[in-house]
Amino acid sequence: MLQPAHTSNAAPPRAAPSERSSDASSVTSPARSSTHYPSRLDKHRSIERFHRILIEEWAYIRPWTSDRQRTLAYDGFIHFYNHHRAHGSLGWSTPAATLSTLRDNLPGDHN
């Protein structure tokens, strides 16, 4: 025999705090994450910084009249960014100039 559907607007019953699993919180809590968490943050931070630079120095610097114009300007900006724009994180050098100081993909003074 079919039973009528439950139509109460009350919230479903919750487990007592001592009965709840802590698995979900341990996955999302930075304090309990893997040891790689800080390096991921650094990568995300540098990517976010690059996106901010794109917005401030390329994307909204002028109105674009076509996709082709925007694409050509992007290619030019990436060249400028890598070869002519000084980067504080590189001792105010350019990525292209810094690349020549690397040995085996590591800084020259790396032990």
Residue frames as a rotation matrix with the C-alpha (Angstrom) as fourth column:
MET 1
0.583 0.813 0.000 0.00
0.813 -0.583 0.000 0.00
0.000 0.000 -1.000 0.00
LEU 2
-0.177 -0.631 0.755 1.35
0.584 -0.685 -0.435 3.45
0.792 0.364 0.490 -0.90
GLN 3
0.023 0.085 -0.996 2.03
0.931 -0.365 -0.009 5.85
-0.364 -0.927 -0.088 1.93
PRO 4
0.913 0.307 0.269 1.40
0.386 -0.863 -0.326 9.57
0.132 0.401 -0.907 1.49
ALA 5
0.019 -0.942 0.334 4.50
0.600 -0.256 -0.758 11.70
0.800 0.215 0.561 0.88
HIS 6
-0.026 -0.136 -0.990 5.85
0.943 -0.331 0.021 13.62
-0.331 -0.934 0.137 3.84
THR 7
0.223 0.209 0.952 4.76
0.698 -0.716 -0.006 17.24
0.680 0.666 -0.306 3.36
SER 8
0.685 0.010 -0.728 6.08
0.649 -0.463 0.604 18.89
-0.331 -0.886 -0.324 6.49
ASN 9
0.749 -0.432 0.502 8.02
0.023 -0.740 -0.672 22.14
0.662 0.515 -0.544 6.06
ALA 10
0.855 -0.453 0.253 10.17
-0.329 -0.096 0.940 21.28
-0.401 -0.886 -0.231 9.07
ALA 11
0.124 -0.908 -0.399 13.89
-0.968 -0.021 -0.252 20.81
0.220 0.417 -0.882 8.54
PRO 12
0.533 0.009 -0.846 15.06
-0.082 0.996 -0.041 17.19
0.842 0.091 0.532 8.34
PRO 13
0.982 -0.184 0.041 16.49
-0.020 0.117 0.993 15.78
-0.187 -0.976 0.111 11.56
ARG 14
0.415 -0.909 -0.047 20.23
-0.595 -0.232 -0.769 16.35
0.688 0.347 -0.637 12.04
ALA 15
0.406 -0.391 -0.826 22.72
0.587 0.804 -0.092 14.07
0.700 -0.447 0.557 13.70
ALA 16
0.947 -0.154 -0.281 24.18
0.181 -0.464 0.867 15.13
-0.263 -0.872 -0.412 16.99
PRO 17
0.639 -0.745 -0.191 27.62
-0.759 -0.571 -0.312 16.81
0.123 0.345 -0.931 16.70
SER 18
-0.120 -0.728 0.674 29.33
-0.734 0.523 0.434 13.75
-0.668 -0.443 -0.598 18.15
GLU 19
0.243 0.304 0.921 27.71
0.280 0.887 -0.367 11.57
-0.929 0.347 0.131 15.45
ARG 20
0.930 0.125 -0.346 28.65
-0.255 -0.458 -0.852 13.77
-0.265 0.880 -0.394 12.48
SER 21
0.525 -0.775 0.351 31.55
0.844 0.527 -0.098 12.83
-0.109 0.347 0.931 10.26
SER 22
0.490 -0.439 -0.753 34.46
-0.059 -0.879 0.473 15.24
-0.870 -0.187 -0.457 10.20
ASP 23
-0.077 -0.548 0.833 35.58
0.809 0.453 0.373 13.97
-0.582 0.703 0.409 6.78
ALA 24
0.536 0.347 0.770 34.09
0.788 -0.532 -0.309 16.91
0.302 0.772 -0.559 4.87
SER 25
0.987 -0.158 -0.021 35.64
-0.137 -0.911 0.389 19.54
-0.081 -0.381 -0.921 7.10
SER 26
0.319 -0.934 0.163 39.05
0.107 0.206 0.973 17.88
-0.942 -0.292 0.166 7.01
VAL 27
0.063 -0.262 0.963 39.06
0.970 0.244 0.003 17.98
-0.235 0.934 0.270 3.21
THR 28
0.489 0.247 0.837 38.22
0.615 -0.778 -0.129 21.66
0.619 0.578 -0.532 2.98
SER 29
0.964 -0.131 -0.231 40.06
0.112 -0.587 0.802 22.99
-0.240 -0.799 -0.551 6.02
PRO 30
0.620 -0.784 0.019 43.40
-0.352 -0.299 -0.887 24.62
0.701 0.544 -0.461 5.13
ALA 31
0.174 -0.580 0.796 44.82
-0.983 -0.051 0.178 23.65
-0.062 -0.813 -0.578 8.52
ARG 32
0.257 -0.007 0.967 44.34
-0.315 0.945 0.091 20.00
-0.914 -0.327 0.240 7.71
SER 33
0.915 0.111 -0.387 45.33
-0.399 0.124 -0.909 20.07
-0.053 0.986 0.157 4.05
SER 34
0.727 -0.685 0.051 48.38
0.674 0.698 -0.241 18.43
0.129 0.210 0.969 2.55
THR 35
0.166 -0.777 -0.608 51.84
0.555 -0.436 0.708 19.88
-0.815 -0.455 0.359 2.96
HIS 36
-0.573 -0.375 0.729 51.63
0.819 -0.220 0.530 21.18
-0.039 0.900 0.434 -0.63
TYR 37
0.451 0.886 -0.108 49.02
0.881 -0.461 -0.106 23.77
-0.143 -0.048 -0.989 0.31
PRO 38
0.339 -0.317 -0.886 51.41
0.120 -0.919 0.375 26.77
-0.933 -0.233 -0.273 0.57
SER 39
-0.746 -0.664 0.046 53.03
0.125 -0.072 0.990 26.09
-0.654 0.744 0.137 -2.81
ARG 40
-0.314 0.726 0.612 49.61
0.944 0.169 0.284 25.87
0.103 0.667 -0.738 -4.44
LEU 41
0.606 0.524 -0.599 48.74
0.629 -0.776 -0.043 29.19
-0.488 -0.351 -0.799 -2.84
ASP 42
-0.174 -0.760 -0.626 51.90
-0.011 -0.634 0.773 30.74
-0.985 0.141 0.102 -4.25
LYS 43
-0.838 -0.090 0.538 51.05
0.502 0.260 0.825 29.45
-0.214 0.961 -0.173 -7.73
HIS 44
0.136 0.968 0.213 47.50
0.987 -0.150 0.049 30.73
0.080 0.204 -0.976 -7.48
ARG 45
0.447 -0.026 -0.894 48.76
0.393 -0.892 0.222 34.07
-0.804 -0.450 -0.388 -6.17
SER 46
-0.588 -0.743 -0.319 51.13
0.003 -0.397 0.918 34.52
-0.809 0.539 0.235 -9.11
ILE 47
-0.665 0.438 0.605 48.44
0.742 0.288 0.606 33.52
0.091 0.851 -0.516 -11.60
GLU 48
0.437 0.848 -0.299 45.99
0.881 -0.471 -0.048 35.94
-0.181 -0.242 -0.953 -10.01
ARG 49
0.084 -0.504 -0.859 48.64
0.147 -0.847 0.511 38.66
-0.986 -0.170 0.003 -10.18
PHE 50
-0.877 -0.406 0.255 49.21
0.274 0.011 0.962 37.96
-0.394 0.914 0.102 -13.87
HIS 51
-0.187 0.895 0.406 45.45
0.963 0.084 0.256 38.17
0.195 0.439 -0.877 -14.50
ARG 52
0.531 0.365 -0.765 45.32
0.604 -0.796 0.040 41.49
-0.594 -0.483 -0.643 -12.65
ILE 53
-0.411 -0.759 -0.504 48.21
0.025 -0.562 0.827 42.81
-0.911 0.328 0.250 -14.77
LEU 54
-0.768 0.197 0.610 46.39
0.641 0.261 0.722 41.68
-0.018 0.945 -0.327 -17.92
ILE 55
0.292 0.956 -0.027 43.29
0.956 -0.292 0.031 43.57
0.022 -0.035 -0.999 -16.84
GLU 56
0.554 -0.072 -0.830 45.14
0.357 -0.880 0.314 46.72
-0.753 -0.470 -0.461 -15.78
GLU 57
-0.207 -0.812 -0.545 47.74
-0.262 -0.491 0.831 46.92
-0.942 0.315 -0.111 -18.54
TRP 58
-0.981 -0.179 0.070 46.10
0.011 0.311 0.950 45.25
-0.192 0.933 -0.303 -21.54
ALA 59
-0.553 0.800 0.232 42.42
0.833 0.538 0.132 44.30
-0.019 0.266 -0.964 -21.46
TYR 60
0.485 0.853 -0.195 40.83
0.862 -0.503 -0.059 47.58
-0.148 -0.140 -0.979 -20.37
ILE 61
-0.411 -0.728 -0.548 43.50
0.545 -0.679 0.493 50.02
-0.731 -0.096 0.676 -21.47
ARG 62
-0.756 0.213 -0.619 41.43
-0.561 -0.698 0.445 50.89
-0.337 0.683 0.647 -24.57
PRO 63
0.338 0.902 0.269 38.27
-0.479 0.411 -0.775 49.82
-0.810 0.133 0.571 -26.39
TRP 64
-0.736 -0.548 0.397 38.85
0.010 0.578 0.816 47.02
-0.677 0.604 -0.420 -28.90
THR 65
-0.137 0.695 -0.706 37.06
-0.889 -0.401 -0.222 47.22
-0.438 0.597 0.672 -32.26
SER 66
0.525 0.302 -0.796 37.61
-0.667 0.726 -0.165 43.57
0.529 0.618 0.582 -33.27
ASP 67
0.937 -0.203 0.285 38.82
-0.026 0.772 0.635 40.22
-0.348 -0.602 0.718 -32.01
ARG 68
0.575 -0.759 0.304 41.75
0.707 0.274 -0.652 40.43
0.412 0.591 0.694 -34.43
GLN 69
0.268 -0.451 0.851 42.83
-0.241 -0.887 -0.394 43.78
0.933 -0.100 -0.346 -33.01
ARG 70
0.693 0.057 0.719 42.60
-0.721 0.012 0.693 42.43
0.031 -0.998 0.049 -29.47
THR 71
0.917 -0.352 0.186 44.54
0.334 0.935 0.121 39.24
-0.217 -0.049 0.975 -30.37
LEU 72
0.378 -0.811 0.447 47.34
0.527 -0.209 -0.824 41.21
0.761 0.547 0.349 -32.03
ALA 73
0.284 -0.235 0.930 47.55
-0.612 -0.791 -0.013 43.53
0.738 -0.565 -0.368 -29.04
TYR 74
0.905 0.064 0.420 47.65
-0.380 0.564 0.733 40.51
-0.190 -0.823 0.535 -26.71
ASP 75
0.723 -0.682 0.108 50.57
0.666 0.648 -0.369 39.00
0.182 0.339 0.923 -28.60
GLY 76
0.137 -0.661 0.738 52.39
0.144 -0.724 -0.675 42.33
0.980 0.198 -0.004 -28.39
PHE 77
0.526 0.115 0.842 51.63
-0.743 -0.420 0.522 42.66
0.414 -0.900 -0.135 -24.67
ILE 78
0.974 -0.189 0.124 52.95
0.103 0.860 0.499 39.17
-0.201 -0.474 0.857 -23.92
HIS 79
0.356 -0.892 0.278 56.19
0.709 0.064 -0.703 40.06
0.609 0.448 0.655 -25.74
PHE 80
0.107 -0.266 0.958 56.41
-0.343 -0.915 -0.215 43.31
0.933 -0.305 -0.189 -23.75
TYR 81
0.809 0.312 0.498 55.63
-0.563 0.169 0.809 41.48
0.168 -0.935 0.313 -20.49
ASN 82
0.896 -0.434 0.092 58.36
0.391 0.872 0.295 38.87
-0.208 -0.229 0.951 -21.02
HIS 83
0.221 -0.872 0.437 61.08
0.935 0.063 -0.348 40.97
0.276 0.486 0.830 -22.68
HIS 84
-0.349 -0.362 0.865 60.70
0.320 -0.913 -0.253 44.61
0.881 0.188 0.434 -21.59
ARG 85
0.517 0.628 0.582 58.58
-0.360 -0.457 0.813 44.90
0.777 -0.630 -0.011 -18.43
ALA 86
-0.620 -0.768 0.159 60.59
-0.422 0.156 -0.893 44.81
0.661 -0.621 -0.421 -15.20
HIS 87
0.447 0.727 -0.521 59.29
0.063 0.556 0.829 42.36
0.892 -0.404 0.203 -12.56
GLY 88
0.290 -0.288 0.913 59.79
-0.875 -0.466 0.131 43.09
0.388 -0.837 -0.387 -8.87
SER 89
0.836 0.081 0.542 59.85
-0.367 0.818 0.443 39.39
-0.408 -0.570 0.714 -8.04
LEU 90
0.732 -0.621 0.279 62.82
0.668 0.576 -0.471 39.00
0.132 0.531 0.837 -10.40
GLY 91
-0.019 -0.763 -0.646 64.88
0.732 -0.451 0.511 41.79
-0.682 -0.462 0.567 -8.88
TRP 92
0.438 0.362 -0.823 63.43
-0.211 -0.848 -0.486 44.26
-0.874 0.387 -0.295 -11.42
SER 93
-0.791 -0.603 -0.109 64.73
-0.310 0.240 0.920 42.19
-0.528 0.761 -0.376 -14.30
THR 94
0.046 0.793 -0.607 62.69
-0.999 0.051 -0.009 40.78
0.024 0.607 0.794 -17.17
PRO 95
0.656 0.226 0.720 61.71
-0.327 0.945 0.001 37.11
-0.680 -0.237 0.694 -17.46
ALA 96
0.946 -0.320 -0.043 63.72
0.078 0.355 -0.931 36.83
0.313 0.878 0.361 -20.68
ALA 97
0.186 -0.924 0.334 66.87
-0.649 -0.370 -0.664 38.22
0.737 -0.093 -0.669 -19.01
THR 98
0.118 -0.083 0.990 66.34
-0.937 0.320 0.138 36.03
-0.328 -0.944 -0.040 -15.95
LEU 99
0.945 0.312 0.097 65.96
-0.258 0.894 -0.365 32.93
-0.201 0.320 0.926 -18.09
SER 100
0.546 -0.803 -0.239 69.60
-0.197 0.154 -0.968 33.18
0.814 0.576 -0.074 -19.16
THR 101
-0.246 -0.651 0.718 70.69
-0.884 -0.153 -0.441 32.96
0.397 -0.744 -0.538 -15.49
LEU 102
0.558 0.528 0.640 68.93
-0.745 0.658 0.106 29.63
-0.365 -0.536 0.761 -14.95
ARG 103
-0.570 -0.690 -0.445 70.74
-0.783 0.621 0.040 26.32
0.249 0.371 -0.894 -15.07
ASP 104
-0.870 0.281 -0.405 68.70
0.268 0.959 0.090 23.14
0.414 -0.031 -0.910 -15.37
ASN 105
0.027 0.968 0.250 65.53
0.298 -0.247 0.922 25.15
0.954 0.050 -0.295 -14.73
LEU 106
0.558 0.065 -0.827 66.96
0.829 -0.069 0.554 26.36
-0.021 -0.996 -0.092 -11.38
PRO 107
0.962 -0.266 0.055 68.49
-0.266 -0.964 -0.005 29.70
0.054 -0.010 -0.998 -10.42
GLY 108
0.415 -0.886 -0.205 72.25
-0.114 0.173 -0.978 29.80
0.903 0.430 -0.029 -10.96
ASP 109
-0.419 -0.612 0.671 72.97
-0.728 -0.215 -0.651 30.22
0.542 -0.761 -0.355 -7.23
HIS 110
0.662 0.717 0.219 70.85
-0.724 0.536 0.434 27.18
0.194 -0.446 0.874 -6.30
ASN 111
-0.362 -0.830 0.426 72.78
-0.905 0.422 0.053 24.47
-0.223 -0.366 -0.903 -4.42
